[in-house]
């Protein structure tokens, strides 16, 4: 019996050791980024018409932050902040494009050597500051870029593989060949996952399709579903695009299941910025994309790690700057000291958080080396209050705005004049976070 007891004890020890080794293996990471998608426009968020069953399931299986934000409501700076974990005034990608040369159209500027040189400088942020794939490479990860990407070639961002070449002479600007993902094919992402699994390498996937972004050209089967349910055809097209995007998310999630790797894959979901569809044109409402309002800034943020992270709706504030620290810590790496975000799986850090901050910039930069010259607004959410401060040099007619988001989530009543003390206190805190000087 003593011998049997020893053998059982040894076997148990070996099994525990194996479990520990399995637990120590870094997770694969799939980062899903929706493009121009309002925080309200999911069925799990209560939208009465739009159906998003795959993202709904992801939210039910993950740690879901319904009060998530991005710091900037414009694609390029927002995506750069997700990838670096830094504010735009830190990584310096404040805008989608360089300053437009005087008297030139956008088409003419794309042939101008000076404009192209500045674009190249803007897209080299991966050489100035670390990115998620660069840091993950230290832990043996391979990585893949697909979809929206403003950083030149995928290699510029530290990806080991990718779809985007980034050459302006061949139409490179915000994704080029990578924009086929989701709309035309899912094969490149699935093939990459297959290759990484076959090679037994941990992987990182950047899946950022240009969806539901314009052009709103959903499959007829989906448009038919929403045509009679929506107030206008433009809204129906946008709603159908959201469900089409949801279907593509399902393709990736199903593939993780089919490969038997779902439980060792961290899936993170968010949108790059919001979008409120103009009912009468293909364009967006002014209180959404590029704006200082939650219609452009707010997004659900979901973190799913099956068997490792307990599913929950989390009431605390989150921001896209948290994505990098969350991924890096799950992979056993440390965030850089410059990253202001927190690990969304760290309950103590979440409990300490009271506020999130952000910044809105001009679409074309004023000076690509000096972020302060391009800022239009700074903003802050403090628990349930939101303060917006205009930058006089770019927004001379702007006014200070204060909203009670609990009672006014769509920011319809400016309470700044009614709460001067709160405005003063929050202004001090915004200035302590970043006080830009355009001189």
Buried (B, 14 or more C-beta within 10 A) or exposed (E): EEEEEEEEEEEEEEEEEEEEEEEEEBBBBBBBBBBBBBBBBBBBBEBEBBBBBBBBBBBEBBBBBBBBBBBBBBBBBBBBBBBBBBBBBBBBBBBBBBBBEEEEEEEEBBEBEEBBEBBBBBBBBBBEBBBBBBBBBEEEBBBBBBBBBBBBBBBBBBBBBBBBBBEBEEBBBBBBBBBBBBBEEBEBBBEBBEBBBEEEEBBBBBBBBBBBBBEBEBEEEBBEBBBEEBEBBBBBBBBBBBBBBBBBBBBBBEBBEEBEBBEBBBBBBBBBBBBBBBEEEEEBBEBBBBBBBBBBBBBBBBBBBBEEBEEEEBEBBBBBBBBBBBBBBBBEBEBBEEBBBBBBBBEEBBEEBEBBBBBBBBBBBBBBEBBBBBBBBBBBBBEBBBBBBBBEBBBEEBEBBBBBBEEBBEBEEBBBEEBEEBBEEBBEBBEEBBEBEBE
